[in-house]
Amino acid sequence: MTEQIIIKGYWWLPSSPNDTVAGILTYTPGQCIELELIGQLKPCLSALEEYIGRTDENVIFGVSSDAKEISLINCYTSGGSFNFNCPFPIQRYNCQHLVIGSHVACLDTDCFFEAQINIPYLSLWATPNSISKSISFNKKQIQKINISFNAGENNIAAFDFESYKFSIDGAVNYRGDYFEPHISQKTYLTITSEEDCSLSDILNKIFLFEQFISFATLKHVESYKIVLFDKSKFQQLDNGKKFYFPIEYIRVFHGREDLATEQDPHKRGDFLFTYDTIKSEFKQILTKWYSEQRDIAPIRHHLIECVRKKKTFSSVDFLIVIQGIEGFWWRFRDEDYKRGNQINHKKQTRLKTILATLIQEFEDIKALKLCDINIDDVVDSRNYYSHFVKKESKPHVKDGIELYELTDQIRKLLICCILNFIGFSNEQIAHIVKESHSSYLHD
């Protein structure tokens, strides 16, 4: 959600549903979810005792003035006030999770069967193609423009993982009136489960997909709208069909300046790759992406952060990329390399060997010119900026624009490593490089 939300209502603890207190909930995008209570949550205590002994709460339930159920999960005290001449305190809580439309006891409660997620860049990454336009000419002049659209879902891609079904669909939003119609299209992700699942499970699946789109677009991406559906929250229609009420889930963005938004000026031309580029391998790639074991998660996150676009550059960025390359080697290549070359597993592989071996592995991707990387420059620069040795002892140290260009070269090598980790062959990586317009892959 990108707009402020203010909810007035009554609030209580799940353990004492009859002890309600009035208050105002305010969601400020990029800042906080704050609940201000006018009174006591625990009337068994005196107003002063409750104010002095305030504690964090796992969950606070509420009902809004428009009769919607509200859940606030992981609530932390954040101030307030108490006047000795006043019979009630003012108490404030900051909350991590907000659910509008249902009472959810905790993140691990199994109660949802479907989630619809809007993700920045997804519409550009996988074009919805739900709107069609045709132009009729008469004597080289435009005579008529016809615009039509599919009012239903337009499935773009789908894959299954465990008991979950993932679907990427295009949809059209039509609003306005006869004189001022407004038509827009977008692509969104739907996650459906055969059995009820928890909010925690859904958020984990969403996070993995966000990481994939972050890598594909080279931007930090977080979902800006998540809508959940509960089988117990529905209205029975006359024809027997069930209309499930949408349940909004809101979290606080971390205030990152590089957070991608739907209004971000970036264009798809700067993406590493799009859905069309990997269309034939999409199901296989995403299934593998979700199948990796939990101990892979930290390095996967680090590798993506290494290649994400940034507005500034310093020697730290060079070291981050080097660390990403080394991390990939230690996790996925070192053991096989030592076994194949009959090297004692206790002997540490030198950075020079790591670079030379990886460059050789991807050297047939000619467009990247990885063989042009000066390994001595990389090794000396890494040792200089990491260990602060004397510069004269490392004759190949680079700085300034030369260090930036060197970082750009080794980042291409790291991108190859990540694409290999995802499951692409060298031939497929070469195809991605050919189709991509990203400045990260082309000079």
C-alpha positions in Angstrom: 0.0 0.0 0.0 1.3 3.4 -1.0 -1.3 5.7 0.7 -1.9 6.5 4.3 -4.7 4.6 6.1 -6.5 5.8 9.2 -8.8 3.4 11.0 -11.0 4.4 14.0 -12.4 1.6 16.1 -12.4 -0.5 19.3 -9.4 -2.7 20.3 -8.8 -5.5 22.7 -6.5 -8.4 23.6 -7.6 -11.9 22.4 -7.6 -13.1 26.0 -10.1 -10.5 27.1 -12.5 -9.8 24.2 -15.0 -8.0 26.4 -12.5 -5.4 27.6 -12.5 -3.0 24.6 -10.9 0.4 24.3 -11.2 3.1 21.7 -8.3 4.1 19.5 -7.0 5.2 16.2 -4.8 3.1 13.9 -2.6 4.9 11.4 -0.5 3.3 8.6 2.0 5.7 7.1 3.8 4.1 4.1 7.5 3.7 4.6 7.3 4.7 8.3 5.1 2.7 10.6 1.9 1.1 11.6 0.9 2.9 14.8 -2.0 2.2 17.2 -3.0 5.0 19.7 -5.3 3.8 22.4 -7.4 6.1 24.5 -7.8 4.0 27.7 -6.8 0.6 29.1 -6.4 -2.7 27.5 -6.2 -4.4 30.9 -8.9 -2.9 33.2 -8.1 -5.4 35.9 -5.2 -3.0 36.7 -5.4 0.6 37.6 -4.7 3.1 34.9 -1.4 4.0 36.4 -0.3 0.3 36.9 -1.1 -0.5 33.3 0.7 2.6 32.0 3.9 2.0 34.0 3.9 -1.8 33.4 3.2 -1.6 29.6 4.4 -4.7 27.7 4.7 -5.7 24.1 1.8 -7.7 22.8 1.9 -10.6 20.3 -1.5 -9.6 18.8 -4.2 -7.0 19.3 -7.6 -7.4 17.7 -9.9 -4.6 16.7 -13.1 -3.7 14.8 -13.2 -0.6 12.6 -16.0 1.9 12.3 -17.0 0.3 9.1 -17.3 -3.1 10.8 -14.1 -4.7 9.5 -12.2 -7.1 11.7 -8.6 -5.9 12.3 -5.5 -7.8 13.5 -2.3 -6.2 14.6 0.6 -8.7 15.0 3.9 -8.2 16.8 3.0 -4.9 18.6 5.7 -3.0 20.5 5.1 -0.2 23.0 6.2 3.2 21.6 5.3 5.8 24.0 2.1 7.5 25.3 1.1 9.8 28.2 -0.6 9.7 31.5 -2.0 12.7 33.4 -2.7 12.0 37.1 -5.8 14.2 36.9 -7.2 12.1 34.0 -8.8 8.7 34.6 -7.3 7.0 31.5 -3.9 6.8 29.8 -2.9 7.3 26.2 -0.9 4.3 25.0 0.9 3.8 21.6 2.1 0.7 19.9 4.1 0.2 16.7 3.1 -3.0 14.8 4.9 -5.1 12.2 1.9 -6.7 10.5 -1.6 -5.4 9.8 -4.5 -7.6 8.6 -7.7 -5.8 7.6 -10.8 -8.1 7.2 -10.0 -11.0 9.6 -8.9 -11.8 13.1 -5.6 -13.8 12.9 -4.1 -15.0 16.1 -0.6 -15.2 14.8 1.5 -15.6 11.7 1.5 -19.4 11.9 -2.3 -19.7 12.0 -3.5 -21.8 9.0 -6.5 -19.9 7.6 -5.8 -18.7 4.1 -6.1 -20.6 0.8 -5.2 -17.9 -1.7 -3.2 -14.7 -2.0 -3.1 -12.1 -4.8 0.0 -10.0 -5.0 0.9 -6.8 -6.9 4.6 -6.4 -7.4 6.4 -3.4 -8.9 7.8 -4.1 -12.4 5.9 -7.4 -12.7 3.7 -5.8 -15.4 6.8 -4.7 -17.3 8.7 -7.9 -16.7 5.7 -10.1 -17.9 3.5 -8.0 -20.1 -0.2 -8.6 -19.4 -1.3 -8.3 -23.1 -4.9 -8.0 -21.9 -5.6 -4.9 -24.1 -5.7 -5.0 -27.8 -5.7 -2.0 -30.2 -6.4 -1.8 -33.9 -6.3 1.2 -36.3 -8.3 1.6 -39.5 -7.1 3.9 -42.2 -8.9 5.7 -45.0 -6.7 7.3 -47.7 -3.7 7.3 -45.4 -5.7 9.0 -42.6 -6.7 7.4 -39.3 -10.4 6.6 -39.6 -11.0 4.6 -36.5 -9.2 3.3 -33.4 -10.7 0.2 -31.8 -9.6 -0.8 -28.2 -10.8 -4.1 -26.8 -9.9 -6.0 -23.7 -10.4 -9.3 -22.0 -12.5 -8.7 -18.9 -11.4 -12.0 -17.4 -8.0 -13.3 -16.4 -5.3 -13.7 -19.0 -3.0 -16.4 -17.8 0.7 -15.7 -18.7 2.5 -18.5 -16.8 1.9 -21.0 -14.1 3.9 -23.6 -12.1 3.4 -25.9 -9.1 5.5 -26.3 -6.1 4.6 -28.8 -3.3 0.9 -28.0 -2.5 1.0 -24.5 -3.9 0.0 -23.3 -7.4 1.6 -20.1 -8.7 -0.1 -18.2 -11.5 1.0 -15.0 -13.2 -2.0 -13.4 -14.8 -2.9 -10.2 -16.7 -6.0 -8.2 -15.8 -7.8 -5.1 -16.9 -9.1 -2.3 -14.7 -11.9 -0.3 -16.2 -13.4 2.7 -14.5 -14.8 6.1 -15.3 -17.9 6.9 -17.3 -18.9 7.1 -20.9 -17.2 10.4 -21.5 -14.1 9.8 -19.5 -13.3 6.1 -19.5 -10.0 5.0 -18.0 -8.6 1.6 -18.9 -5.4 0.1 -17.3 -3.8 -3.3 -17.3 -1.4 -5.0 -15.0 0.2 -8.3 -14.2 -0.2 -9.9 -10.7 0.8 -13.1 -9.0 -1.7 -15.5 -7.4 -0.6 -18.2 -4.9 -3.2 -20.9 -4.2 -2.9 -23.7 -1.7 -4.7 -27.0 -1.7 -5.0 -26.8 2.1 -5.3 -23.8 4.4 -1.9 -22.3 5.0 -0.5 -19.6 7.4 0.4 -16.0 6.7 4.0 -16.9 7.5 4.1 -19.6 4.7 2.5 -17.2 2.2 5.0 -14.4 3.1 7.9 -16.8 2.6 6.7 -17.8 -0.8 6.2 -14.2 -1.8 9.6 -13.2 -0.5 11.3 -15.8 -2.8 9.3 -14.5 -5.8 10.3 -10.9 -4.9 13.9 -12.0 -4.8 13.6 -13.5 -8.3 12.0 -10.4 -9.7 14.7 -8.3 -7.9 17.4 -10.2 -9.7 15.6 -10.1 -13.1 15.1 -6.4 -12.9 18.3 -5.5 -11.0 16.2 -3.5 -8.5 15.1 -4.0 -4.9 11.5 -5.1 -5.1 8.8 -5.5 -2.4 5.1 -6.2 -3.0 3.1 -3.1 -2.6 -0.3 -4.8 -2.2 -1.2 -8.3 -0.8 -4.8 -9.5 -0.7 -5.6 -12.8 1.1 -8.7 -15.1 1.0 -10.1 -17.2 3.8 -12.6 -20.0 3.0 -14.7 -19.1 6.1 -15.1 -15.4 4.9 -17.6 -15.5 2.1 -21.0 -14.6 0.9 -23.3 -17.2 -0.8 -24.7 -15.9 -4.0 -28.1 -16.9 -5.4 -26.5 -19.2 -8.0 -24.7 -21.1 -5.4 -21.3 -19.6 -6.0 -19.3 -18.2 -3.1 -17.8 -14.7 -3.1 -14.8 -14.6 -0.9 -14.2 -11.3 0.9 -10.7 -9.8 0.2 -8.5 -9.5 3.3 -5.8 -6.9 3.1 -2.3 -7.6 4.5 0.0 -4.6 5.1 3.6 -4.5 6.2 6.0 -1.6 6.6 8.5 -1.0 3.9 12.0 -0.4 5.1 12.3 3.1 3.7 14.9 2.1 1.2 15.6 4.8 -1.3 16.1 2.3 -4.1 12.8 0.5 -3.4 11.0 0.0 -6.8 7.5 1.3 -7.0 4.8 1.1 -9.7 5.5 4.7 -10.7 9.3 4.1 -10.9 10.7 5.7 -14.1 12.9 2.7 -15.0 12.0 0.9 -18.2 12.1 -2.8 -19.0 15.0 -2.1 -21.4 17.3 -2.0 -18.4 16.2 -5.3 -17.0 18.7 -8.2 -16.9 16.1 -10.4 -18.6 12.3 -10.5 -19.0 9.7 -13.3 -19.0 9.7 -13.5 -22.8 13.5 -14.2 -22.7 13.1 -17.2 -20.4 9.6 -18.2 -21.4 10.5 -21.8 -22.4 12.5 -22.4 -19.2 10.3 -20.4 -16.8 8.5 -23.3 -15.1 11.7 -25.3 -14.7 13.7 -22.3 -13.4 11.1 -21.2 -10.8 10.5 -24.8 -9.6 14.3 -25.1 -8.9 14.3 -21.6 -7.3 11.7 -22.7 -4.8 13.2 -26.2 -4.3 16.6 -25.0 -2.9 17.3 -25.9 0.7 17.0 -23.4 3.5 20.8 -23.2 4.0 21.1 -21.7 0.5 18.9 -18.7 1.4 21.7 -16.4 2.9 24.0 -16.8 -0.1 21.1 -16.4 -2.6 20.1 -13.1 -0.9 23.7 -11.9 -0.9 24.3 -12.8 -4.6 21.2 -10.8 -5.6 22.3 -7.8 -3.5 25.7 -7.9 -5.2 24.3 -7.3 -8.7 21.5 -4.9 -7.7 21.8 -1.4 -9.3 23.0 1.4 -7.0 23.2 5.1 -7.4 26.7 5.5 -6.0 30.0 3.5 -6.2 32.9 3.0 -3.8 35.6 0.4 -3.2 33.0 -1.3 -0.8 30.9 -2.2 -3.9 34.0 -3.8 -5.5 34.5 -5.9 -2.3 30.9 -6.9 -2.2 31.0 -8.3 -5.7 34.3 -10.2 -4.9 32.7 -11.6 -1.8 29.8 -12.8 -3.9 32.1 -14.5 -6.3 34.0 -16.2 -3.5 30.8 -17.1 -1.7 29.5 -18.8 -4.9 32.8 -20.7 -5.2 33.0 -21.9 -1.6 29.4 -23.1 -1.6 29.1 -24.6 -5.1 32.5 -25.2 -6.7 35.4 -25.7 -4.2 34.6 -29.2 -3.1 34.3 -30.6 -6.7 37.4 -28.6 -7.8 39.6 -30.1 -5.0 38.3 -33.6 -5.6 38.8 -33.4 -9.3 42.4 -32.0 -8.9 43.2 -34.3 -6.0 43.9 -31.3 -3.7 43.7 -31.7 0.1 40.3 -30.4 1.3 42.0 -28.4 4.1 44.0 -26.3 1.6 42.4 -23.0 0.9 41.9 -22.2 -2.8 43.5 -18.9 -3.8 41.4 -16.1 -5.3 43.6 -16.2 -8.4 42.6 -19.8 -8.9 38.9 -19.1 -8.2 38.8 -16.3 -10.8 40.7 -18.2 -13.5 38.6 -21.3 -13.1 35.2 -19.5 -13.2 36.3 -17.4 -16.1 37.2 -20.6 -18.0 33.8 -22.1 -17.1 32.0 -19.2 -18.7 34.5 -18.2 -21.4 32.3 -19.4 -24.2 29.8 -16.6 -23.5 31.8 -14.4 -25.9 29.7 -11.3 -25.7 30.7 -10.7 -22.0 34.5 -10.8 -22.8 35.2 -12.4 -19.5 38.7 -13.4 -20.7 39.6 -9.6 -20.7 39.4 -9.6 -16.9 42.9 -8.9 -15.5 43.1 -11.3 -12.6 46.2 -9.7 -11.1 44.3 -6.4 -10.9 41.4 -8.0 -9.1 43.6 -9.9 -6.6 45.8 -6.9 -5.7 42.8 -4.6 -5.5 40.9 -7.1 -3.2 44.0 -7.5 -0.9 44.6 -3.7 -0.8 41.0 -2.7 0.0 40.3 -5.6 2.3 43.6 -5.8 4.3 44.9 -2.2 4.0 48.3 -3.3 3.0 50.8 -0.8 1.6 49.8 0.2 -1.9 53.3 -0.1 -3.3 53.3 -3.8 -2.3 50.4 -4.4 -4.7 51.4 -2.9 -8.1 48.1 -3.8 -9.8 45.8 -2.0 -7.4 43.1 0.0 -9.2 41.1 3.0 -8.0 38.8 5.7 -9.3 37.3 5.0 -12.8 39.6 2.0 -13.3 38.2 0.3 -10.2 34.7 1.1 -11.3 35.4 -0.5 -14.7 37.0 -3.5 -13.1 34.0 -3.9 -10.8 31.8 -3.8 -13.9 33.8 -6.6 -15.5 33.7 -9.0 -12.5 30.0 -8.2 -11.9 29.3 -9.8 -15.3 31.2 -12.9 -14.0 29.0 -12.9 -10.9 25.8 -12.6 -12.9 26.9 -15.7 -14.9 27.4 -17.5 -11.5 23.9 -16.6 -10.3 22.3 -17.5 -13.6 24.1 -20.9 -13.4 22.9 -21.3 -9.8 19.3 -20.6 -10.9 19.7 -23.4 -13.5 20.6 -21.8 -16.8 23.1 -23.5 -19.1 25.9 -21.5 -20.8 23.9 -21.6 -24.0 20.9 -20.2 -22.2 23.0 -17.5 -20.5 24.4 -16.5 -23.9 20.8 -16.1 -25.1 19.9 -13.9 -22.1 23.0 -11.7 -22.8 22.0 -11.4 -26.4 18.4 -10.4 -25.6 19.2 -8.1 -22.7 19.7 -4.4 -23.0 21.0 -4.0 -19.5 24.1 -1.8 -19.1 25.3 -4.5 -16.7 25.9 -6.8 -19.6 26.9 -4.5 -22.4 29.5 -1.8 -22.6 
